[in-house]
């Protein structure tokens, strides 16, 4: 079976390729991609029969890719971190998935299942997953040390990342810290009208009170957020467009 690995982390791609070589000589890995753009090109050109597909990629997500390749006949095994909203969608849709880091027994099980599911049925199941995923765009579920915290993105002021940790600041004054970088949340937050004016921050556009041309965002709660020189132009374009809505 000709297979493609679409995953934005190199060590996950390497580990998965090594596991496939160990357990199934009939799986031929024809390539690896880390972005939606590259995956579309390779899939269209090489026509893999099976794709190991990470949900969050460098320039979008799995469903952005699937929308643009829905006419092609391939099966999918999703790859995801332990994100509750993603797992909920995958389980309800009855679609095979692998948790990072990939376990060899889980991989064997997923390969066995996907081989028995008709292509038409899997595409229908993936459509169910997509619908659930889109309906969850306004929520974020954070895995804390002893619980899962539901965040309403409409009430999230901003996020700040530092040394591998990200803190979420809510409109009710509460804050929640997780041991993940901001990049892991950037795609979903961007869809919910958040912007990244600085490497360390993402800000909800609806809570911006004003912007000083010196390079400072003032939020409605009084918090000040810096805008980096490199991101100033793109921030202004987005901010000014937002204020016209």
trRosetta pair geometry for C-beta under 8 A, 3 or more apart (Angstrom, degrees):
i j d omega theta_ij theta_ji phi_ij phi_ji
1 26 6.0 57 5 135 80 92
1 27 5.5 -20 61 -109 94 61
1 28 6.9 179 79 25 39 76
1 49 5.0 -111 -163 76 84 129
1 50 5.3 37 153 0 123 123
2 28 5.3 -30 -105 74 55 105
2 30 5.2 19 -168 -27 95 130
2 46 7.3 -148 160 151 132 101
2 47 7.5 50 95 102 142 65
2 48 4.9 -139 121 -134 92 63
2 49 5.0 102 53 6 78 93
2 50 7.3 158 85 27 45 77
3 20 7.4 -139 70 -146 152 156
3 27 5.4 -1 -1 -169 138 92
3 28 6.5 152 20 75 81 47
3 29 5.3 -43 79 -100 96 56
3 30 6.7 155 64 9 39 83
3 48 5.6 78 -133 -166 18 123
3 49 7.0 -55 -72 60 58 75
3 50 4.4 -27 -105 76 90 97
3 51 7.0 166 -159 -87 68 31
3 52 6.7 43 176 -13 114 94
4 29 7.4 117 -101 -156 27 66
4 30 6.0 -44 -78 60 76 92
4 31 5.4 -6 -126 66 89 86
4 32 7.5 170 -168 -89 67 30
4 33 6.9 13 172 6 110 105
4 39 7.3 128 143 -142 134 84
4 42 6.1 146 -136 122 141 124
4 43 6.4 -124 34 -84 169 80
4 46 7.1 128 -74 85 124 130
4 48 4.1 -135 -15 -28 104 164
4 50 7.6 175 24 93 65 52
4 51 4.9 -16 65 -114 96 80
4 52 7.2 -156 95 29 48 71
4 74 8.0 -14 26 -160 113 155
5 13 5.1 129 128 -136 138 88
5 16 5.8 147 -123 90 137 135
5 17 6.6 -83 -26 -62 156 90
5 29 6.2 -1 -16 -147 107 116
5 31 7.5 -153 35 104 71 48
5 32 4.7 -15 70 -114 102 79
5 33 7.4 171 93 28 55 62
5 51 7.9 166 -88 -161 21 60
5 52 4.8 -10 -117 62 67 115
6 32 7.7 169 -82 -161 35 50
6 33 4.8 -11 -115 67 76 100
6 34 7.6 170 -163 -89 56 19
6 39 4.5 40 -119 -107 130 132
6 51 6.0 11 2 -178 115 106
6 52 6.7 174 29 86 66 59
6 53 4.9 8 62 -117 116 61
6 54 5.9 -132 112 19 72 83
6 57 6.9 -36 159 -95 98 130
6 62 7.8 125 104 -111 128 83
6 65 7.0 102 165 -140 161 173
7 12 4.9 -118 157 97 144 118
7 13 4.9 -180 67 -68 119 86
7 16 7.2 125 -3 10 157 145
7 32 7.4 -49 41 -160 87 95
7 33 7.9 115 25 78 45 54
7 34 6.6 -34 93 -110 40 65
7 52 6.9 -22 -39 116 111 101
7 53 8.0 -177 -63 -152 71 20
7 54 4.2 117 -113 -37 63 126
7 57 7.9 -133 -135 -105 19 85
7 79 5.8 -17 -97 73 112 153
8 34 4.4 91 -120 -166 53 89
8 35 7.2 73 -99 -68 94 53
8 54 6.0 -129 1 91 79 161
8 56 7.2 -65 13 110 135 70
8 57 5.1 155 -51 -143 115 54
8 58 4.8 149 -125 -43 126 84
9 12 4.3 70 83 8 105 111
9 13 7.0 179 91 -11 54 84
9 34 7.8 136 -14 -128 22 109
9 54 7.8 140 15 -104 84 155
9 100 7.9 71 47 -138 144 147
10 13 5.6 -56 -151 36 36 112
10 14 6.2 33 155 -18 69 107
10 34 7.6 -30 -67 -83 69 132
11 14 5.7 -50 -144 38 34 112
11 15 6.2 35 156 -20 65 108
12 15 5.8 -55 -144 38 29 110
12 16 6.2 28 158 -18 64 109
12 54 7.5 87 107 -83 149 125
12 79 7.0 124 164 168 135 146
12 100 5.9 -41 -113 -124 128 116
12 101 7.0 -146 -109 -125 84 70
12 102 7.0 106 -157 -11 84 106
13 16 6.0 -60 -148 37 26 108
13 17 6.3 27 156 -19 63 109
13 32 4.9 73 -165 -148 138 135
13 34 7.7 -76 -46 -78 141 89
14 17 5.8 -56 -149 36 29 112
14 18 6.4 28 155 -18 64 108
15 18 5.8 -56 -150 36 30 111
15 19 6.4 29 154 -18 65 106
15 101 6.5 -41 124 -164 166 104
15 102 6.1 157 117 43 114 106
16 19 5.7 -54 -147 36 32 111
16 20 6.4 35 154 -21 65 105
16 52 6.1 170 171 137 152 166
16 79 7.7 -58 -80 -97 148 144
16 98 8.0 113 -110 105 116 161
16 102 5.4 70 -89 24 85 160
16 107 7.5 169 -139 -110 78 136
17 20 5.8 -55 -150 34 30 113
17 21 6.7 31 153 -20 63 105
17 29 5.4 -43 -124 -18 94 174
17 32 7.5 -52 -60 -72 128 125
18 21 5.8 -55 -153 33 32 112
18 22 6.6 32 150 -21 64 107
19 22 5.6 -57 -153 34 35 114
19 23 6.3 -1 164 3 70 113
19 102 6.3 -123 8 111 161 123
19 104 5.3 -156 -145 -104 115 82
19 107 5.4 101 141 31 136 173
20 23 6.6 -74 -138 47 26 89
20 24 6.0 -53 -165 53 66 96
20 27 4.8 -99 -173 96 112 138
20 29 6.2 111 86 -46 153 115
20 107 7.4 -120 -75 172 66 139
21 25 7.8 44 -154 -96 48 57
22 104 7.0 -46 87 -131 135 127
23 104 6.4 159 -52 -166 136 99
23 107 6.7 140 41 105 157 117
23 108 5.7 -119 -175 -83 150 94
23 111 7.8 162 115 21 126 156
24 27 4.5 60 104 -2 114 110
24 111 6.4 -142 -45 180 158 166
27 50 7.5 -61 -134 60 98 140
27 111 7.5 -74 -67 -128 135 136
29 32 7.4 19 169 -56 117 85
30 42 8.0 161 110 175 101 111
30 46 5.4 171 131 169 140 143
30 48 5.9 -163 40 -91 127 102
31 42 5.1 -138 98 -162 154 141
31 46 6.4 145 2 18 133 169
31 48 7.8 -123 38 -60 97 127
33 38 4.1 -178 -146 106 112 110
33 39 4.2 171 98 -73 155 73
33 42 5.6 -154 -55 17 129 142
34 38 6.8 35 44 47 56 140
34 57 6.7 154 162 -157 49 93
34 58 5.6 44 138 -12 93 124
35 38 4.7 87 60 13 92 99
35 39 6.6 -156 91 -8 46 90
35 57 5.6 131 -130 159 35 118
35 58 4.7 -55 -93 54 88 108
35 59 4.7 38 -155 16 105 111
35 60 7.7 79 -170 28 72 87
36 39 5.8 -63 -146 38 27 112
36 40 6.4 31 158 -24 65 105
36 57 5.4 142 -42 85 77 146
36 58 8.0 -143 0 58 74 68
36 59 5.2 -115 27 81 99 95
36 60 4.1 -4 -23 51 148 121
36 61 7.6 14 -70 40 124 19
36 64 5.0 -24 -128 101 152 117
36 65 4.7 -142 -136 -70 86 89
36 68 7.9 92 173 32 105 135
37 40 6.1 -57 -156 28 26 110
37 41 6.9 21 152 -14 61 107
37 59 5.9 5 -11 68 102 151
38 41 5.7 -57 -153 36 37 112
38 42 6.2 27 156 -13 71 109
39 42 6.0 -57 -141 42 30 105
39 43 5.8 28 161 -18 66 113
39 51 7.8 82 -165 -154 115 135
39 53 7.9 86 -156 -121 152 92
39 57 7.5 -84 -10 -125 136 162
39 65 5.3 -14 94 -132 134 133
39 69 8.0 -87 129 -30 93 148
40 43 6.0 -58 -140 40 24 109
40 44 6.1 22 162 -17 62 112
40 65 6.3 -149 -63 -139 85 78
40 68 5.4 -19 -116 107 128 130
40 69 6.1 -155 -124 -56 74 110
41 44 6.1 -62 -148 38 22 108
41 45 6.1 10 160 -10 62 117
42 45 5.9 -65 -142 44 27 105
42 46 5.5 -15 176 16 69 119
42 48 7.8 22 134 -19 95 114
43 46 6.8 -64 -115 53 18 84
43 47 7.1 73 179 -89 52 30
43 48 6.2 -69 -122 23 71 97
43 51 6.9 -6 -102 -84 119 138
43 65 7.9 107 0 -179 152 107
43 69 5.3 -2 113 -128 145 148
43 72 6.1 141 154 87 107 169
43 74 7.0 -96 -152 -2 110 154
44 47 7.6 1 -177 -64 16 68
44 69 7.0 -128 -63 -113 81 101
44 72 7.0 -126 -97 -70 55 143
47 72 6.6 -148 -125 -159 77 117
47 73 8.0 26 -164 55 99 78
47 74 7.5 -169 -172 -61 55 110
48 51 5.7 111 93 -69 132 81
48 74 5.5 51 92 -120 75 137
49 73 7.7 -15 -127 115 64 83
49 74 5.7 178 -164 -125 20 78
49 75 6.8 12 153 20 66 90
50 74 6.3 -177 -78 -171 18 93
50 75 5.1 -19 -109 67 73 93
50 76 7.6 166 -159 -83 60 24
50 77 7.0 19 -178 -1 103 99
50 114 6.9 93 -129 132 118 142
51 74 5.4 60 -13 142 103 135
51 75 7.4 179 23 88 69 44
51 76 5.3 -21 67 -108 92 71
51 77 7.5 -173 91 31 46 64
52 77 5.3 -22 -110 71 66 98
52 79 5.8 49 169 -35 89 118
52 98 7.4 -12 -151 24 105 133
53 62 4.9 96 150 -129 116 116
53 65 7.0 -158 -148 78 124 145
53 66 7.9 60 -171 -59 163 101
53 76 5.2 -25 11 -154 130 106
53 77 7.1 150 20 74 77 43
53 78 5.5 -45 75 -110 88 55
53 79 6.5 180 83 15 32 84
54 57 5.8 123 88 -74 109 79
54 62 6.7 -163 95 -68 41 103
54 78 7.7 98 -118 -168 15 65
54 79 4.6 -41 -90 73 60 107
54 80 7.2 136 -153 -80 58 49
55 61 5.8 -4 166 -162 63 99
55 62 4.8 -63 -125 -9 46 121
55 78 6.0 39 -60 -168 91 113
55 79 7.1 -147 -12 78 72 54
55 80 4.7 27 -1 -97 124 99
55 83 7.8 -123 72 46 148 135
55 86 5.4 168 56 -136 179 134
56 61 5.6 -32 -103 -110 47 88
56 62 7.9 -50 -42 -20 28 85
56 80 7.8 88 3 -127 87 76
56 81 7.8 -29 27 11 122 106
56 184 6.8 81 115 -156 161 60
56 187 5.6 -178 -143 28 97 145
56 188 7.9 -58 -106 -30 118 94
57 60 5.7 0 65 67 105 59
57 61 6.2 163 18 -107 85 28
57 62 7.2 126 -20 -59 108 55
57 64 7.9 -117 43 53 121 119
57 65 7.3 72 2 -36 152 124
57 187 7.8 86 53 -81 51 154
60 64 3.7 -55 159 42 136 160
60 65 7.0 150 99 -37 122 78
60 187 6.6 123 -142 -140 22 125
61 64 5.4 111 55 2 59 100
61 65 7.6 -120 110 2 39 90
61 187 5.7 131 -52 153 98 147
62 65 5.7 -59 -159 38 38 112
62 66 6.1 33 150 -20 72 109
62 76 8.0 108 -174 -166 125 142
62 78 6.5 1 -116 -123 171 101
63 66 5.3 -47 -136 38 39 112
63 67 6.3 50 159 -28 65 99
63 130 5.0 131 -128 -121 127 97
63 133 6.2 -177 -39 87 150 151
63 134 7.8 -148 142 -57 168 92
64 67 6.1 -52 -153 26 26 113
64 68 7.1 7 156 -4 58 110
65 68 6.3 -77 -159 43 30 100
65 69 6.2 -10 161 11 70 118
66 69 6.2 -77 -136 54 30 90
66 70 6.2 63 161 -73 68 81
66 76 7.5 -20 -97 -69 118 157
66 126 6.5 -143 -161 157 155 134
66 130 7.2 -130 83 -80 139 128
67 70 6.2 -17 -149 -31 25 113
69 72 4.8 -38 177 24 87 120
69 74 7.7 -15 143 32 123 118
70 123 7.5 102 -156 -150 86 118
73 119 5.9 6 -159 -167 88 158
75 114 5.3 132 150 179 138 112
75 117 7.3 128 -135 78 129 103
75 119 6.2 -111 -72 -110 88 78
75 122 5.6 37 -132 86 87 169
76 95 7.1 -8 91 -170 104 118
76 96 7.8 169 105 61 61 89
76 114 7.8 -147 73 -133 31 132
76 122 6.9 164 34 160 83 126
76 126 6.4 71 45 -90 138 137
77 96 4.9 -46 -121 106 81 110
77 97 6.7 158 -178 -103 66 29
77 98 6.2 45 153 -14 109 103
77 110 5.0 85 -139 161 132 128
77 111 7.5 -34 -67 -75 153 55
77 114 5.7 -79 -68 -57 100 151
78 90 6.0 -126 59 -113 148 129
78 95 6.2 59 -3 127 120 118
78 96 7.1 161 22 98 76 53
78 97 4.0 -26 71 -111 98 92
78 98 7.1 -174 94 24 52 66
79 97 7.0 170 -80 -164 21 77
79 98 5.1 -19 -109 66 70 98
79 100 6.4 68 175 -56 95 94
79 102 7.2 -48 -129 -74 109 110
80 83 6.2 -99 170 30 113 100
80 86 4.7 -170 -161 135 151 144
80 87 7.0 -170 99 -65 144 71
80 90 7.1 -147 7 -33 149 150
80 97 5.9 -10 14 -176 108 127
80 98 7.6 146 24 77 63 50
80 99 6.5 -40 75 -111 71 54
80 100 6.9 -129 104 -5 25 95
81 86 7.7 88 61 45 62 151
81 99 7.4 62 -148 -159 22 73
81 100 5.1 -39 -93 44 61 118
81 184 7.3 -16 25 -157 159 127
82 87 7.2 4 -153 -42 54 132
82 99 6.1 35 -71 -151 78 119
82 100 7.8 -122 -24 55 69 77
82 143 6.3 51 109 -65 103 162
83 86 4.2 60 81 14 105 114
83 87 6.6 167 79 -13 52 87
83 141 7.1 127 -177 71 70 96
83 143 7.5 -116 -109 -25 46 116
84 87 5.8 -59 -143 40 31 108
84 88 6.2 37 158 -25 66 105
84 141 4.1 -66 58 104 120 145
84 143 6.9 151 -27 -68 101 91
84 148 5.4 62 -43 -148 155 145
85 88 5.7 -49 -147 31 30 116
85 89 6.7 29 156 -16 61 105
85 133 7.6 101 149 -125 99 64
85 136 4.7 158 -161 159 121 149
85 139 6.7 164 -94 97 135 99
85 140 7.3 -83 -18 -134 143 35
85 141 5.1 154 -36 17 92 113
86 89 6.0 -59 -155 36 31 108
86 90 6.3 25 154 -15 67 111
86 133 7.6 31 -112 -109 58 103
87 90 5.7 -58 -143 41 32 110
87 91 6.0 30 161 -19 68 110
87 97 7.7 -158 -116 85 64 155
88 91 6.2 -60 -145 37 23 106
88 92 6.3 17 161 -13 62 111
88 132 6.9 -145 116 159 91 134
88 136 7.5 131 75 -79 128 154
89 92 6.2 -60 -145 39 26 105
89 93 6.1 13 160 -8 63 117
89 129 4.7 89 157 -154 98 74
89 132 4.1 172 -119 95 88 123
89 133 4.8 43 -121 -62 162 79
89 136 7.0 -112 -58 5 116 142
90 93 5.9 -67 -144 47 25 105
90 95 5.2 -96 -153 64 73 98
90 97 4.6 -1 -173 -25 151 146
90 129 5.9 35 -92 -124 45 125
91 94 7.5 28 178 -72 33 40
92 128 6.7 -133 118 144 91 116
92 129 7.4 150 74 -94 86 63
92 132 5.8 122 68 -72 137 161
93 125 4.8 113 169 174 86 78
93 126 6.6 81 172 -95 139 23
93 128 4.1 164 -114 89 89 105
93 129 3.5 -44 -33 -58 166 85
93 132 6.7 -134 -45 13 105 133
94 125 5.2 -92 71 -141 86 130
94 128 7.8 32 26 69 81 144
95 122 7.0 94 -119 -155 87 82
95 125 5.0 159 -69 132 87 117
95 126 5.9 88 -97 -83 140 66
95 129 5.4 -28 0 -50 142 142
96 110 4.4 127 178 -147 123 88
96 113 5.1 157 -85 88 128 126
96 114 5.0 -91 23 -62 155 98
96 117 7.9 -163 -19 5 114 145
97 110 7.2 -134 54 -115 13 130
98 102 4.9 12 165 -118 132 95
98 103 7.7 -167 -157 33 95 68
98 106 5.6 126 -128 128 83 119
98 107 6.3 29 -109 -85 134 70
98 110 5.8 -63 -63 -35 94 162
99 102 7.4 155 77 -98 45 47
99 103 7.4 16 63 1 90 100
99 106 6.9 -64 30 173 83 170
102 106 6.7 -139 -166 75 67 116
102 107 5.7 58 170 -62 112 112
103 106 4.2 79 68 10 98 110
103 107 6.8 -165 89 -12 48 85
104 107 5.5 -53 -148 34 33 115
104 108 6.5 36 153 -21 65 102
105 108 5.6 -48 -150 32 35 113
105 109 6.5 34 152 -18 64 106
106 109 5.7 -56 -149 38 32 113
106 110 6.2 32 154 -20 66 107
107 110 5.8 -54 -144 36 30 110
107 111 6.4 29 157 -18 64 107
108 111 6.0 -59 -150 36 28 110
108 112 6.4 27 154 -19 63 108
109 112 5.8 -57 -150 35 30 111
109 113 6.4 26 155 -17 66 107
110 113 5.8 -56 -146 38 31 109
110 114 6.1 24 161 -16 67 110
111 114 6.1 -56 -138 38 27 105
111 115 6.4 30 160 -25 61 109
112 115 6.1 -60 -155 30 26 112
112 116 7.1 11 155 -11 60 110
113 116 6.2 -73 -160 37 33 103
113 117 6.6 24 155 -22 71 111
114 117 5.9 -57 -144 31 37 110
114 122 7.4 50 -143 -99 79 145
117 121 5.4 -123 -178 83 89 118
117 122 5.0 96 128 -60 124 102
117 125 7.9 -41 -176 7 143 145
118 121 4.5 88 65 6 89 106
118 122 7.1 -163 90 -8 45 85
119 122 5.9 -59 -150 36 32 108
119 123 6.4 32 155 -20 66 106
120 123 5.9 -55 -151 34 30 111
120 124 6.7 31 151 -18 63 105
121 124 5.7 -56 -154 35 34 112
121 125 6.4 33 150 -19 67 106
122 125 5.4 -54 -148 37 36 113
122 126 6.2 38 153 -22 68 104
123 126 5.6 -50 -146 35 32 113
123 127 6.6 39 151 -24 62 101
124 127 5.7 -50 -155 29 33 115
124 128 7.0 37 147 -20 62 100
125 128 5.6 -49 -159 29 38 115
125 129 6.7 40 145 -19 66 102
126 129 5.3 -48 -152 34 40 116
126 130 6.4 45 149 -24 67 102
127 130 5.5 -48 -149 32 34 116
127 131 6.6 35 153 -20 64 103
128 131 5.9 -55 -152 33 31 110
128 132 6.6 28 153 -15 65 106
129 132 5.9 -59 -152 38 31 109
129 133 6.1 33 152 -23 67 110
130 133 5.6 -56 -146 36 29 114
130 134 6.3 27 158 -19 65 106
131 134 6.0 -53 -147 35 29 109
131 135 6.5 25 155 -16 62 108
132 135 5.9 -62 -153 39 30 109
132 136 6.4 23 153 -17 65 112
133 136 5.9 -67 -153 37 30 108
133 137 7.5 59 148 -55 61 80
134 137 5.9 -15 -165 -26 40 114
136 139 5.4 -72 -168 52 71 101
137 153 7.8 -61 141 24 59 150
137 188 6.8 -164 -143 -157 68 87
137 191 5.6 -83 -161 115 122 129
137 192 6.3 176 156 -70 89 96
138 152 6.9 0 148 -156 91 67
138 153 5.3 -139 -167 39 51 108
138 154 6.3 4 -167 -28 108 98
138 192 6.4 133 -114 -117 50 119
139 150 6.0 -27 -164 -164 115 93
139 151 6.7 140 -164 73 60 55
139 152 6.4 -34 -106 -104 73 48
139 153 6.6 -139 -86 -11 19 93
140 150 7.7 140 77 -161 45 46
140 151 4.3 -20 65 62 94 111
140 153 5.9 92 -13 -65 102 97
140 156 7.5 20 27 -48 128 154
140 168 7.8 -166 92 -118 137 155
140 185 6.9 38 -142 -145 140 118
140 188 6.5 132 -96 119 103 139
140 189 7.7 9 -72 -75 142 82
141 148 5.4 8 179 176 106 109
141 149 7.0 158 -158 77 55 43
141 150 5.5 -23 -103 -100 79 60
141 151 7.2 -171 -82 16 28 78
142 148 6.9 159 77 -161 46 57
142 149 4.5 -15 57 59 101 98
142 151 6.2 57 -16 -21 106 116
142 168 6.7 -137 -61 6 150 145
142 176 5.6 131 77 132 162 137
142 178 5.1 -134 -164 -58 110 134
143 148 5.9 -26 -103 -107 54 78
143 178 6.5 89 64 -134 64 123
144 147 5.1 2 62 62 114 71
144 148 6.9 177 20 -97 82 22
144 149 5.4 60 -22 -15 121 110
144 176 6.5 -86 -83 -165 120 110
144 177 8.0 87 -122 71 92 53
144 178 6.6 -100 -91 -92 57 85
149 176 5.3 -148 91 -134 166 160
151 155 7.8 -145 -178 71 69 90
151 156 5.6 46 170 -71 115 122
151 168 6.0 -58 -111 158 151 155
151 170 7.0 -141 -139 -87 94 115
151 176 7.2 -134 -75 40 117 141
152 155 4.5 44 86 23 106 107
152 156 7.0 -176 89 -28 51 85
153 156 5.2 -44 -140 18 43 121
153 189 7.1 -172 -137 -121 125 65
153 192 4.2 -32 148 174 148 157
153 194 7.6 -95 -168 -38 112 115
153 204 7.5 166 172 -105 74 120
154 192 7.8 -115 -62 -175 56 114
154 206 7.6 -6 -154 49 65 156
155 170 5.7 28 131 -162 94 93
155 171 4.5 -103 -169 20 80 118
155 172 6.9 19 169 -18 127 91
156 159 7.3 6 167 -50 120 88
156 168 6.1 -50 -141 -172 114 103
156 169 7.4 107 -166 76 68 50
156 170 5.8 -53 -107 -106 55 67
156 171 7.3 -99 -69 -21 12 85
156 194 7.9 -27 97 -82 117 125
156 204 5.7 146 93 -52 72 134
157 169 4.8 -52 59 104 113 97
157 170 6.5 150 -1 -141 91 12
157 171 5.7 138 -52 -71 94 64
157 203 7.6 -32 153 -145 60 67
157 204 5.8 -119 -156 25 22 119
157 207 5.1 -109 -135 109 71 172
157 219 6.1 60 -170 -167 112 151
157 221 6.4 -37 -123 12 148 134
157 223 7.0 88 155 34 138 146
158 169 5.4 3 60 52 71 114
158 201 5.9 -8 178 -165 120 101
158 202 6.4 172 -158 88 70 50
158 203 4.6 -15 -108 -108 107 63
158 204 6.3 -125 -70 4 58 79
158 207 7.4 -125 -40 76 86 136
158 219 6.8 -107 -24 -78 125 149
158 223 7.0 -143 24 107 136 148
158 225 6.3 -156 -131 -82 164 140
159 166 5.6 6 180 -178 112 107
159 167 6.8 162 -157 81 62 47
159 168 5.3 -21 -104 -101 88 63
159 169 7.1 -174 -87 15 35 79
159 182 5.9 145 121 -121 124 106
159 185 6.9 -143 -148 84 177 143
159 189 7.1 -81 6 -110 138 159
159 194 7.7 26 11 -162 108 146
159 201 6.8 152 80 -153 58 51
159 202 4.6 10 47 49 104 96
160 166 7.0 162 83 -154 37 61
160 167 5.1 -12 60 56 89 97
160 169 7.2 40 -1 -17 101 114
160 182 7.9 -74 171 -74 13 128
160 200 5.9 16 -156 154 74 91
160 201 5.6 -15 -101 -98 69 76
161 164 8.0 109 -176 -10 96 2
161 165 6.9 170 -151 89 62 43
161 166 4.5 -26 -97 -98 84 81
161 167 7.7 -179 -82 17 36 66
161 181 5.7 59 -156 -157 141 60
161 182 3.7 -107 -39 -29 141 108
161 199 8.0 -91 66 140 113 66
161 200 5.5 -146 58 -151 73 58
161 201 7.7 -157 16 -68 77 32
162 165 5.9 -21 68 63 68 89
162 167 7.7 -1 19 -2 101 105
162 200 6.5 34 -71 -145 75 113
164 179 6.5 8 137 -167 96 71
164 180 7.6 -69 174 -148 65 9
164 181 6.0 -58 -134 -69 45 84
165 177 5.7 10 176 -174 116 106
165 178 6.9 167 -155 84 71 38
165 179 5.7 -41 -103 -112 79 49
165 180 7.6 61 -131 40 35 33
166 177 7.1 165 86 -149 40 60
166 178 5.7 -13 60 59 88 86
166 180 5.7 -39 14 80 115 71
166 181 6.4 106 -45 -164 111 17
166 182 5.0 140 -104 -72 126 67
166 184 7.9 -142 -9 48 147 101
166 185 6.8 -179 133 10 170 133
167 175 5.6 13 179 177 104 114
167 176 7.0 161 -154 80 59 36
167 177 4.7 -25 -98 -94 79 83
168 175 6.4 166 81 -155 51 62
168 176 4.8 -11 53 58 104 88
168 177 7.6 -171 15 -77 71 34
168 178 7.6 30 -12 0 107 101
169 175 5.0 -15 -101 -104 61 99
169 223 7.6 90 128 -68 160 169
170 173 7.0 -31 82 39 82 23
170 174 4.8 0 47 63 123 83
170 175 6.8 -166 11 -81 79 45
170 176 7.7 43 -22 -1 111 97
171 207 7.3 -149 -91 -99 104 136
171 221 7.5 -168 -134 -55 63 132
180 184 4.7 -72 169 47 121 147
180 185 7.2 106 112 -29 125 99
181 184 5.6 112 67 -6 71 98
182 185 6.0 -71 -163 45 47 99
182 186 6.1 70 142 -60 77 94
182 196 7.6 131 142 -118 132 122
182 200 7.5 144 -12 -157 151 30
182 201 7.9 -135 -119 -110 163 6
182 202 6.1 165 -167 -16 124 112
183 186 5.3 -30 -143 -8 37 124
185 188 5.9 -67 -169 49 62 104
185 189 5.3 55 140 -23 90 116
185 202 7.5 -137 98 23 107 157
186 189 5.8 -65 -141 43 27 108
186 190 6.0 34 161 -29 67 107
186 196 6.5 -8 -134 -52 110 139
186 202 6.7 -170 -113 -80 72 143
187 190 5.9 -54 -150 27 25 113
187 191 7.1 22 154 -16 58 104
188 191 6.0 -57 -160 32 35 111
188 192 6.8 17 150 -7 66 111
189 192 5.7 -69 -151 45 37 104
189 194 3.9 -39 161 49 96 145
189 202 5.3 44 135 154 153 153
190 194 6.0 -86 -83 67 33 84
190 195 7.6 75 -121 -94 72 42
190 196 7.7 -43 -84 -16 97 101
192 204 7.8 -42 121 -118 96 91
193 204 6.6 54 105 -155 90 68
193 205 4.8 -94 164 30 97 113
193 206 6.4 58 120 -26 138 95
193 242 7.2 113 -155 -125 106 126
194 202 4.7 39 163 164 123 108
194 203 6.4 158 -156 75 77 31
194 204 5.5 -43 -98 -89 80 52
194 205 7.0 -160 -104 -16 26 80
195 202 6.9 170 82 -155 27 70
195 203 5.8 -26 61 60 78 85
195 205 6.0 70 -5 -65 110 97
195 235 6.2 120 150 -125 135 77
195 238 5.3 153 -108 110 141 150
195 239 7.2 -103 31 -63 170 80
196 199 7.7 46 169 -101 110 23
196 201 6.9 156 -147 93 62 56
196 202 4.9 -36 -89 -98 76 80
196 203 7.8 151 -95 13 28 74
196 231 7.0 -99 112 -147 73 153
197 201 6.3 -22 55 84 82 110
197 203 6.2 -3 5 12 111 124
197 217 6.2 124 46 -25 168 135
197 225 6.4 97 63 132 130 115
197 226 7.4 -171 116 107 109 45
197 227 4.2 -63 170 -113 118 79
197 228 6.9 159 149 14 63 73
197 231 5.4 160 -162 116 43 131
197 232 7.9 55 -160 -93 90 43
197 235 4.4 57 -115 -105 93 140
198 201 4.6 40 60 33 103 100
198 225 6.8 -158 12 169 129 90
198 226 5.2 75 -78 88 151 83
198 227 6.2 -133 -54 -120 94 27
198 228 4.8 128 -115 -25 71 97
198 231 6.5 -151 -74 45 38 144
199 228 6.6 50 -12 -39 82 151
201 225 5.2 174 159 -156 167 115
201 226 7.5 140 11 52 140 69
203 207 7.2 -128 179 67 87 100
203 208 6.6 70 148 -67 127 102
203 217 6.2 -18 -119 120 173 163
203 219 7.2 -142 -150 -82 115 111
203 225 5.5 161 -77 88 134 175
204 207 4.7 56 84 13 103 108
204 208 7.8 -164 95 -28 56 78
205 208 5.8 -40 -159 3 44 116
205 238 7.4 -115 -95 142 133 103
205 239 6.9 -170 -134 -113 105 64
205 242 4.7 -102 177 -162 143 163
207 219 5.1 12 137 -153 100 99
207 220 5.2 -109 -167 14 72 106
207 221 7.3 -9 -178 -5 119 93
208 211 6.8 4 178 -52 125 90
208 217 5.7 -68 -129 -166 106 109
208 218 7.4 95 -163 73 66 51
208 219 6.2 -66 -106 -106 42 58
208 220 7.5 80 114 -31 3 82
208 239 6.9 -72 97 -136 168 109
209 218 4.9 -61 63 107 106 93
209 219 6.1 92 -2 170 96 16
209 220 4.7 138 -60 -81 104 59
210 217 8.0 171 92 -156 41 50
210 218 4.9 5 58 51 79 115
211 216 7.3 167 -157 87 55 45
211 217 5.5 -24 -107 -105 81 64
211 218 7.2 -161 -81 18 31 77
211 227 7.6 34 -152 -27 110 144
211 236 7.7 173 130 -104 160 76
211 239 6.2 43 -32 166 153 161
212 215 6.9 -35 92 36 89 29
212 216 4.4 10 46 55 116 92
212 217 7.9 -140 21 -67 75 21
212 218 7.0 75 -21 -23 95 105
215 226 6.4 18 139 -159 97 74
215 227 4.8 -136 -166 59 73 92
215 228 7.9 78 -168 -81 121 7
215 229 7.4 -30 -120 -75 142 61
215 232 6.5 -61 -116 -102 94 119
216 224 5.4 -15 -173 -167 114 107
216 225 7.2 140 -164 70 61 43
216 226 6.2 -38 -106 -106 68 51
216 227 6.9 -144 -75 7 20 90
217 224 6.9 146 76 -160 54 51
217 225 4.1 -19 61 62 111 98
217 226 7.6 -116 18 -40 84 5
217 227 6.2 102 -28 -45 95 101
218 222 7.4 -28 -168 -142 89 27
218 223 7.7 151 -156 81 46 44
218 224 5.9 -21 -100 -102 63 73
219 222 6.8 -30 76 42 81 22
219 223 4.4 3 40 59 124 90
219 224 7.5 -144 10 -73 83 26
219 225 6.7 69 -34 -11 104 109
227 231 6.2 -128 -173 87 78 97
227 232 5.4 96 140 -99 116 73
227 235 5.3 -126 -143 55 125 169
228 231 4.7 66 62 23 94 101
228 232 6.9 -127 92 -41 45 77
229 232 5.7 -28 -150 -15 31 120
231 234 5.6 -66 -162 51 63 106
231 235 5.4 68 141 -31 88 108
232 235 5.8 -61 -147 37 26 112
232 236 6.3 23 160 -19 65 108
233 236 6.0 -56 -148 35 28 109
233 237 6.5 29 155 -19 63 107
234 237 5.7 -52 -148 35 33 114
234 238 6.4 28 156 -13 65 107
235 238 6.0 -64 -152 41 29 105
235 239 5.8 25 157 -19 69 114
236 239 5.6 -56 -135 41 28 111
236 240 5.9 23 167 -15 66 111
237 240 6.4 -58 -142 39 20 104
237 241 6.4 19 157 -16 59 111
238 241 5.8 -61 -149 38 28 110
238 242 6.2 31 154 -24 65 108
239 242 5.6 -55 -149 33 29 114
239 243 6.6 26 155 -20 64 105
240 243 5.8 -50 -146 32 33 111
240 244 7.0 32 153 -20 60 105
241 244 6.0 -62 -160 32 34 111
241 245 7.4 49 145 -40 63 93
242 245 5.8 -39 -163 2 40 117
